[in-house]
Amino acid sequence: MRETQSIEMAKQRKRILLFPNGQSIKARRKRLPVFEPHDLRSLMSEAKGKSDDFADLRALRRRNELQMKELLERLGLDPTLPDAWQRGFFSWRTTTMVSAASPGIPGAPIETL
């Protein structure tokens, strides 16, 4: 009986998509923002008048945080989630990669075991 169940389960094996297909990757890439480089002069003027030596660094970090929040949102993620950066990394990575299982064929389905 166990063998019969195993055979039936093997027949019902589903194929899952581990990597998005090529069209999906292109569409996701188009949603990603392209940020301009930070202007050092504007960072310094933003920090001007602050009493400590790290005001420039805090101004830079504020701008970077805004950019990172926008990137996560464009990837379709909620930046307030505790694991947003992990999810963001994998989401970004799948937007820029080709299937390792089937080189050159993005979105190649892989059978589950």
N, C-alpha and C positions, 0 to 999 in steps of 0.2 A: 504494500500500500504506500509506503514511504517513497519508493522508487517512482510510483505513478505520480505522486504529488510533486516530486522533484522534476519530473519530465514536464508536467503541466506548468509548473512555475517557469521552467526554462523556455517553454513556448510562449509564455505571456510576458517575457522579458520586454521591457520598454527601452526605447532609445531616448536618451536625453541629449540635449544640446549643451555642451560645455562651453562653447565659444560662440559668440554671435556670428551671423552670416555676414558676408562682405557688404551688402547693402545697409544692414543695421550699423555696422562699424562706421561707414561713411556718414550716415545720418547723425550718429552720436558725435563724430568728430566735428561736424559743422556746428553743433551746439556749444562746443567748448570755447571759452573766451580766449582772446589773445590780449595779453596785458602789455601796456607800454612800460618801458623801463622807468624806474623812479627818478625824478628830477632832484638832484642833490640840493640845488638852491632852494627849491620849494620846501623840502624837508627841513632845511636849516631855518628858513623863515618861519615855518610852523612852530619850531622849537625855540625860536628866539624869545628872550624874556623869561625863560624858565630858569630856575635857580640852580639846577644841578647839571652835571656833565653828561648824563644819560638821556637828556631830553630828545636829542636827535635819534637815538636808538629807539626810544618809545614811539616817536612819530613814525619811523620806518615800520616798526612792528604793527602799529595800528593800521597802516595801509596794507601791509601783508595780510593781516587778519581779514580785512574786508575782501581782498582778492581771493583768499582761500575759501571764505564763506560763499562768494559768488561761484567759484569753481564747483564746490560741493552741490550747490543748488542747481547748477547747469547739468550736473551728472544725475540729477533727480534724487538727491539725498537731502535729508534734514540735518543741517549742521549742528543741531542741538543734541542729537543722539550721542550716547557715550562712545559708540564704536563707529562714528561717522567717518573718521580718518581711515580706519581699516577698510570699511566699505568703499570709501572714495578711492583708495589705492587700487583695490581689485576692479572697481568699475572703470577707472582710468586705464588700468593695465589692459583690460579686455578691449578697450577702445583702440589700443595701439599695437596689438599683437596679432600674430597668425597662429593658428592651431599647431601646437607642437606634435600632436598625434598624427596630423596629416599636413606636413609642411606645404605651404603654398595654397592650401585650401581652407580659407577662413570659414568657420562655422561647420566644420566637419563633425557629424554626429558620432558619439562614442557610445557603445553599448554598455549597459550596466552589468555588473557581475552578479 
